[in-house]
Amino acid sequence: MLTRREALLGSVLAAAAVATVGSMPAMASAKEVAGLPREKVTLVAPPFVHAHDQVAKGGPKVVEFTMTIEEKPMVIDADGTQLNAMTYNGSIPGPLMVVHEGDYVELTLINPDTNTLAHNIDFHAATGGLGGGALTLVNPGEQTTLRFKATRSGTFVYHCAPGGPMIPWHVVSGMNGAIMILPRDGLKDDKGKSVRYDHIYYIGESDFYIPRDEQGKFKKYDWAGDNYDDTVKVMRGLIPTHVVFNGKAGSLTGENAMKAKVGETVLIVHSQANRDTRPHLIGGHGDHVWEQGKFANPPAKDLETWFIRGGSAGAALYTFLQPGVYAYVNHNLIEAVELGATAHFTVDGSWDDDLMMQVEAPRAITS
């Protein structure tokens, strides 16, 4: 008799095998990249982003990344609710990768033998081979290396796509992230003028579907596959139990708030691998917003709220004008306030008197 693990693993492999039929290899050949310079990048956990040049120096290069898949329990709210998470590099979302248009992305994907399930990666930025998903399926104890040319600039989602019903389960268990492909000459505003940022933060929004027991309490499970049947039942209701930024309600508030100073420009990259969302910076704006996340298109200006389609990532540029704490929310306020999709920016600096809001002290209404 098959164990539960074997049954799940077998269904993944079978689905992947079917999906691979007719797919053309997406890997750039060794001949194409022979002689190109190489840069090895160490990824960092969101909301932070690895060091990178905003304007490319020199010609194309091969940018080498390594990600290790981790299956582990993660606490996703202040009540101690547990998600049996599947992650890239141990974080939800996975790290943001940054390259320039024309560079080659080379990713080594490691699935340690301590894991229980097969995994892969589908880059929405890649061409052919199911975005690499048809080529990168690795069992526990295996690793693979994928290489592709970054031919389109913008922000793009990546996620696990092991086949069939495993795909949404892996995605909403945390297995998604984003890559940013900058134009070689950097970002431009709607007039074609160069724009730069002082800080970049990556916010990955997640919808979680945690099963409850007979008493209505959230359930806990021993390993990554044990919650599959229960979780799928909740997923099919299309009503998430949690909607959070960076893996946990409150993960980007308080001491973990993102920081800036008055006069500094911040680029916010926001992804949602599964559902539509509506980012909004309370007390600020999107000075320039690539709502669809594609830098070949001119950005929109002065947006109050912008729209990120499910399965995509967008980018917004804002220069902070006043000090204070700014809430950054999904402006479905039920999801922001009740389910957890809220972050904070803490901005230091001096007040600009010309921009200060004026208000009279409250007084009694007189007839």
N, C-alpha and C positions, 0 to 999 in steps of 0.2 A: 504494500500500500504506500502511495506517495505521501510524504510529509507535506504540511502546509507550505513550508518554504519551497520544496521542490515543485509543488503545483504552481505557485506564483511565479517562480523562476522560469518554469517551462512555458507558461503562457506568454511571458515577456519575450523569450527567445523565439517562440513560434511566430508571434506577431511581427517581430523585427525581421525575421527571415522572409516573411511574405512581403513586408514593406520594401525590402531591399531589391526585390526582383525588378529589373529594368532600370534601376538607379545608376546614374553615371558617377564615377568617382569625382569627389569635389576637391581632393587634395591637389595642391599645386605641386608639380613635379620637382624633383631635385634639380633638374637641369635649369628650370626657371629661376631658382633661387641661388644657384651656384655663384659664388663670388660676391653675393650681397653681404653687407655688414650685418651682424647679429647683435641684438640687445636682449639681455636676460632681465626680466622684470619680476620683482617680488610683490605679489598682490597684498593688499591690506583690507581689513574688514570695513564694510560700510558703517557709518556714512562717509568715511574717509576714502580717499582715492590715491593711488600710487603717484609718485612724482612723474611729471611728463612735460614736454615742451608744447606750448600752445601753437607755435608756428614750427613746422618741421625744419630740421637742420639737415641739409644734404638731400640725397635721393632716397628712394625706398630702401627699407631694411626688413629683416625678419625679426619680429618681436616675439620672444619666447616666454610663455607663461606655463606654470604648473598649478593644477588644482587637484586636491585630494577630496574624494567624496567621504562624507561622514554621516552615518546614521546614528542618531542619538536623541534622547529625550531632551526637550527644551521647555522651560516655563514661559508662558506667553501672556500672563497677566499677574496682577498683584495678589490674586487669590491662589496662586500656585497651580493653575490649570496647566496640564502637561500635553504637549504635542509630541508625538513620535515622529521627529523631524528627519527629513532627508535633505542634506545640504551639500553645497559646493564650498569647500574650505571651512566648514564648520559654522558658517554664518547664514542668516536669512535677511536679505537676499544674499546670493553669492557676490563676490567682489566685482566692482566695475573695472573693466579692462579699457585702456585707452591706447589707440594707435592713430596713424594718419592715413588718409586715403592713398592707396598705392602700396602701402606696407603689406607684409605677409604676417598673418596671425598664426603662430605655431603653439598649440596647446597640448601639453601632456596631461592626460586625465588618468588619475590613479583611483582604483577601487580596492581598498585594502581587504585582506582576508578576514578582518574583524567584522566586515559588513555581511548582510544576509541576502541582499538583492542585487540584480544586474541593473546597471545604469548607463546612460549615454549623455550626449549633449547635442542640442539642435540650436545652431546660431541663426537667428533671423537675418543676420548680416551676410551670410554665406550663400553661395549659389550651388544648386544640385545636391544629390545625395541626402535629401531630407535635411538640409542645413548641417550635414555632418552626422545627423542622428542615425542614418543607415550604416555609417562606417565606424562608429565609436562605441558600440555596445560592449561593455566589459563586465565580466562576472567578478565576484569577490576573489581577490588575489591576482587580478590582472590590471594592466595599464595599456594605454594606446596613445599615439600622437597624431593629431590632426593639423593640417596646414591648409590655409586658404588665403586668397588675396582679398584685401579690403577694397572693394571697387566702388562702394557707395558711401558717402559721408553721412553721418547722423548718429542718433542713439537707437540701439536695437536691443531687443530682449534675447536672452538665451535661456534654455530650460531643458530639463530631462524629458525625453520622449521615447520610452522603451517599447511602445506599441500598445494599441487597443485601449482598454479601460485603465491600463497602468498609467497612461499619460496624464490625465487630469489628477489622479491620486498623487503621483509624484510631484506635480507642479504645486498643488495646494498643500503639500506636506513640506514646502519650503524650497524645492529644487528649481530655482530660477535666479536670474541675475541680468546684467546688461553689459553691453560693450559700446563705447563711444569712439566713432571714427571721425576725427577732426579733418577739415580741409587742410591741405598742406600749408596754405598761407593763413590759417587761422579763421576764427569766426568773423562774420560780417553782419552789420545791421541791415535794416531794410533799404538803406541808400547805398549799400556796398562798402561802407566805411568799416575799417577793422575795429573790433571790440575785444577786450580782454577781461579776464576775471582774476580777482585776488584770492578767492577761495572757491573750491568746488566741493559740493556735498552730494552724495548719492542716497536717495530715499527709495526703497523698494516696498511697495504696498502689497500686503498679503491678505487673502481671505481664507480663514481656517474654518473647519467643520468638525468640531469635537463631539463625539457621541456622548450621550448621557445615560445613566443607569435608571433603574425603576424609580428611584427617589428624586430624579432630576439633577443629580450631581454629575459633573464631568468625569468620565471614566479614564483610567490609566491602563497601559498595556506594557507588556514586557519587552517586545522587540518590534522592529519596523513593520513587519508584515502582519502582526497579530491583530491590528485594528482595521484591516482592509474592509471586511464585510460591513462592519458597523459604520465606518467612515463613509463608504459609498452610499449607504442609505441616507445619511445626512446630506451628502453632496447633491444627491438627486433632488432634494427639496429646494436647492438653489438659494437657501437662506443661511448665510454664514453665521457662526456663533461669535466670531471675532473678525474684525477688519483692522489691521494694525500696520504701523510703519516699522520696518527693520526688525521684524520677528517678534515683537512684544509690545503690548500696550504700555505707553510711557517710556519706551526705550530711548527716545530723543527729547526728553524733558528733564527739568531739574539739573543735576550735575552733568547730565549727558546732552544738554541742549547744544545745538550748533552755535558757533561763535563768529562774530564779525565786529567791525568797528564802523562808526559813522564815516561815510565816504568810500567805504570799500564795496566792491562789486562781487556778488556771489552768483555762481552758476549752480542751479539746482537741477540735477538729473533725477527724474521720477519715472519709475517703471511699475507696471501692473501686468503680470503675465496671464491673468485670467479674466478679470472684470474691468468694466469701464470705471473711471474715477474722475474727480473734479478738484484738483489742487487749488488752494486759495491761501494767500498770505495775508492774514488779518493785520491791517494797518500799513500794508505795503502793496506792491503791484508787480506784475510781470513787465518790466521795461521792454524787454524783447523776449518773445516766447516762440520757440519752435515747437508748436503744439503737436505736430505730427512727428517731430523728432528728426527731421531731415534738413541738413544744413545747406543743401543745394537750393532750397526754397527760402525766400526772404522771411524773416520772423514777423509775427504780429507784434503790435506795440500796445503798451499800457493796458494790458488785460487785468481784470479784477479776479477772474477765475478762468482756468483753462481746462481743456478736456483731454484726458489720456485714454485712448481706446484700449480695451482689453487685449493683451498680447503685444503691447508696444511700450515704448519709452519716449518721453519728451524732455525738453530742456527749457529752462527759464532763467533769464539774467535780470538781476535787480541790484541797484545801488542803494544801500541803506542811507536814509537822510536824517533820521532821528534815533537817539538811543532808546533802549527799553527792551522788553520781552515781546517778541512777535510770535503769535501762534500760527503754525502752518498746518492746515487741516484738509481733509477730504470734505468738500462742502455739501455732501450729503451729511447733514449735521447729526443725523441719527448714528451714522457710522463713526463720525468723529467723536461725539460725546459719549454715546452708549456702548460702542463696540471697540473704540480704542485708536482710531486713525487721527492722532494729533501729535505734532512735534513742536518744538520751540526753537527760536533763534534768540540768543542773548546778544544785544548790540551795545557796545560801550562807546562813549564819546560825549561831546557837548551838544546842547540843544541849539537848534537854529530858530531864533525868535520869530523870523518871518514865516516859518512853517508851523509854529505852535498853534494848536487848536485853542479857541477861546470859549469859555463856558461860564455862565453866571451861576452863582450858588443857588441851590434849590430854595424856593420860598413858597409860602402858603398861597393857594389860589384865592383870589378875591373876586367878589361879584361886582 
